[in-house]
Structures are given as C-alpha cells and as structure tokens.
C-alpha cells in the first residue's frame, strides 16, 4: 500500500516567509478521506495536484496554511522540508543574487527597466529570487493574466502563495479580487516562472518586461463579473505599476477566450512582437485556458486615477507625491512624460522627489471625442445570402473568440453563410435574454451582446 509524507507549510503573518512542520506518514485510506472531504460541497479545503511530482498533491486551506502530501517512494524528495529554490520552466538552475534595498529591485536593475520594481505596500512572499534579466529587452513590454483555479477570499491568499512557491511556478504578482490583497514573489522588472517554455524560447523572459499576475479565481467564472475596480485601491495600484512599465492598454490577440475549446489562438508572431495584455491561454507553448473571459473594460480598462485616489489632470494642476510614487508612475497616471515633469518642476534628478512634494502638471491638450470601441449595429437587413463585408468576418471571429464557432469548416470569411447563422443562433440560445430570438439573425440586442471591436 502506498504511504505518504505529510507536512504543513505555514506562511508567517509578519515576515511572509514559510516554515514547515513535518507530520509523519499516512496510508492510502487517509489520503482517500482527505480528497473526499475536499470534494464535499461547501468544503473550505481545495486539492491542487503537484505539477512536478506524480502522485503528490497539496490542500489549500482558508486559514492560510498549506497541507502537503507526497508519496514516500521517491526517497530523494520528501515533504518534511520546503522545496529548495526549484529549477524553473525557463531557466537552467541559475539564481539571481542580490539584496533588498527599499522598494527597489534585487541587485542592479537591468538597463531596460522603466517602472517600479515593487508596488507600494505590497506583501512580499518568499526570497524574492524567482528569475533574472529579460532575454529580449528591446521587444515591447507585456502583462500576462492567470487564474489560480482556486477559491478566493478568506485567507486563501497566503495558502495559494505557499502552493506557488512549493510548486516552483511563481509569477511576479498574486492578487485576490475579493479582499483586494496584493503580493509579489519578485521584482516586476525581472522574469518570473509561471509559463512553460515554447520550445527553446524562454517564454517568461520575453519582452522588456513580462509582468505575470495570478488572480485567485477560476477561468470558468471570470472574477471581473461584479468586480468594482473603483472600490479596490490595490488593484488600481497594480494597473498603475503595469502602465508605468509602458505596457499599453490593449489585448493584441483580443479578449481572452471564454471556454477551453475556444482557446486555440496562440499566434507566435503576435506574442513576440506586440506589447500589451495577454491571457495565459493566448501564449504559444501553453496548454491552459485561464483566465477565462475577463471583462476588458476592467482589465486593464482605462487609466483614471493614480493609486485609485487622484484623477489625472485635464488641465493645469498639481499632484502631491505619495509613498511609493516614482516620477515614472506619476507620469503614466497623468498621461504625460517624465521629461515634461522634470522640465516643468525644475527637477534635475528623477530620484529627487519626496513624499508630500507638490508637482506641477502639464496643461492637457483639448480632449478628443472618444473613438467608439464597438461596431454599430448595421441593421437586420444587412444579413442575407450574398452579403460580403469585413464586418461579417469580424462577426465570425468574435463568435469563435466566445466559443461559438463549431459550425465553421473554414474561415470565418467575409461572405454571410449558413455557418454564420447557425453559430449566431448558438450564441443567442446561450443567453437567456436572447433565447427568444434564436433565429441566427443578429438583432440590436444580439449585436450589443457580441461587442464586436471597431474595425
């Protein structure tokens, strides 16, 4: 009969380091009970399989601890001690050695770094040594969104952090959308290890920066539903830091897919050449479909405030420097440049700013009318046999993106077809408010629900 080592990882509430208590060994019957309890409806325990050791698993607990179970057969690896700093998905075992200094990075910053290494007030987990310099610092910067496929709220924030450390798959950032808790496993301007390699390409080290965020939640129930970003100051700080690194508010491959079946578009050329926001499901070499259908009006949305507290200037004005601010983050929040702030305020060194200092802000240019984000409804009569239009192609691509493309044998293309009509009908039947109009011809309500991006 298989026996298992059992240990409990305890994230320290003060230092956020992890200590481990070895509990001995148990038999298969005990393991079966543990899994059965976790499977009960409403259980506060959640099983996560170990990604590197077959048969091993961990149990997330809402009190913040992590239970670890590993078969006793691999003599070289037992759960009585925390895993050593593991070899990563994209590195050959080298560590990045440095020392912590305030809110700056470990050691010497890469010359390509532009934004903050740490977000103000963030919880720091582990040794902060999860990666190293980027391989392609001249390529555009990007952010990658994951979900932990776990519960959120409670104290799962710390138990999930312990799981990511023991499994050796840490991102730079972990975020709980329920409690607004925000943590980091390493500096934003160095690589993390949450992605698999794409062949010989070290995916985690692609771009000027590749900031990866694990959000507590599940892809099948997008965490942005019912999420109010205005009530989440740490989420606002996260977006401010992302923008400070020059990551644009765009999704180069489109919104993340809503189903595993729709997670098929992972264009290598786009990933390697275009900066912006990506889902784990959209990156070459990956096999996950998280984070699910995030609302791109929220992630990343549009910059509206610095640290969720001040509104970017629409004319001339001032800004009071807060703890954790950098001139780069202030410039990004107020849609200006570091050079403009230096010149306007007579500052010679960007590191000279201090908490409480009032900075003059440039006068903004007259606001331009916003460009519509979605295609306007072309009318029901638009959809008939023989109609050819780029809008038909855009409709088809949006249906595929949302997981409703099963009737296409090729394309989608510019000519309205029976496959288009049948896919639209499937989409209509999936929405209770549209089910009564499931004839496959888009009406105003169907069109509004599809949200086809402006061509």
Residue, then its C-alpha position, 0 to 999 in steps of 0.5 A: x500500500x502506498x504511504x505518504x509524507x505529510x507536512x504543513x507549510x505555514x506562511x508567517x503573518x509578519x515576515x511572509x516567509x514559510x516554515x514547515x512542520x513535518x507530520x509523519x506518514x499516512x496510508x492510502x485510506x487517509x489520503x482517500x478521506x482527505x480528497x473526499x472531504x475536499x470534494x464535499x460541497x461547501x468544503x473550505x479545503x481545495x486539492x491542487x495536484x503537484x505539477x512536478x511530482x506524480x502522485x503528490x498533491x497539496x490542500x489549500x486551506x482558508x486559514x492560510x496554511x498549506x497541507x502537503x502530501x507526497x508519496x514516500x517512494x521517491x526517497x530523494x524528495x520528501x515533504x518534511x522540508x520546503x522545496x529548495x529554490x526549484x529549477x524553473x520552466x525557463x531557466x537552467x538552475x541559475x539564481x539571481x543574487x542580490x539584496x533588498x534595498x527599499x522598494x527597489x529591485x534585487x541587485x542592479x536593475x537591468x538597463x531596460x527597466x522603466x517602472x517600479x520594481x515593487x508596488x507600494x505596500x505590497x506583501x512580499x512572499x518568499x526570497x524574492x529570487x524567482x528569475x533574472x534579466x529579460x532575454x529580449x529587452x528591446x521587444x515591447x513590454x507585456x502583462x500576462x493574466x492567470x487564474x489560480x483555479x482556486x477559491x478566493x477570499x478568506x485567507x486563501x491568499x497566503x495558502x495559494x502563495x505557499x502552493x506557488x512557491x512549493x510548486x516552483x511556478x511563481x509569477x511576479x504578482x498574486x492578487x485576490x479580487x475579493x479582499x483586494x490583497x496584493x503580493x509579489x514573489x519578485x521584482x516586476x522588472x525581472x522574469x518570473x516562472x509561471x509559463x512553460x517554455x515554447x520550445x527553446x524560447x524562454x517564454x517568461x523572459x520575453x519582452x522588456x518586461x513580462x509582468x505575470x499576475x495570478x488572480x485567485x479565481x477560476x477561468x470558468x467564472x471570470x472574477x471581473x463579473x461584479x468586480x468594482x475596480x473603483x472600490x479596490x485601491x490595490x488593484x488600481x495600484x497594480x494597473x498603475x505599476x503595469x502602465x508605468x512599465x509602458x505596457x499599453x492598454x490593449x489585448x493584441x490577440x483580443x479578449x481572452x477566450x471564454x471556454x477551453x475549446x475556444x482557446x486555440x489562438x496562440x499566434x507566435x508572431x503576435x506574442x513576440x512582437x506586440x506589447x500589451x495584455x495577454x491571457x495565459x491561454x493566448x501564449x504559444x507553448x501553453x496548454x491552459x485556458x485561464x483566465x477565462x473571459x475577463x471583462x476588458x473594460x476592467x482589465x486593464x480598462x482605462x487609466x483614471x486615477x493614480x493609486x485609485x485616489x487622484x484623477x489625472x489632470x485635464x488641465x493645469x494642476x498639481x499632484x502631491x507625491x505619495x509613498x511609493x510614487x516614482x516620477x515614472x508612475x506619476x507620469x503614466x497616471x497623468x498621461x504625460x512624460x517624465x521629461x515634461x515633469x522634470x522640465x516643468x518642476x525644475x527637477x534635475x534628478x528623477x530620484x529627487x522627489x519626496x513624499x508630500x512634494x507638490x508637482x506641477x502638471x502639464x496643461x492637457x491638450x483639448x480632449x478628443x471625442x472618444x473613438x467608439x470601441x464597438x461596431x454599430x449595429x448595421x441593421x437586420x437587413x444587412x444579413x442575407x445570402x450574398x452579403x460580403x463585408x469585413x464586418x461579417x468576418x469580424x462577426x465570425x471571429x468574435x463568435x469563435x473568440x466566445x466559443x461559438x464557432x463549431x459550425x465553421x469548416x473554414x474561415x470565418x470569411x467575409x461572405x454571410x453563410x449558413x455557418x454564420x447563422x447557425x453559430x449566431x443562433x448558438x450564441x443567442x440560445x446561450x443567453x437567456x435574454x436572447x433565447x427568444x430570438x434564436x433565429x441566427x439573425x443578429x438583432x440590436x440586442x444580439x449585436x450589443x451582446x457580441x461587442x464586436x471591436x471597431x474595425 
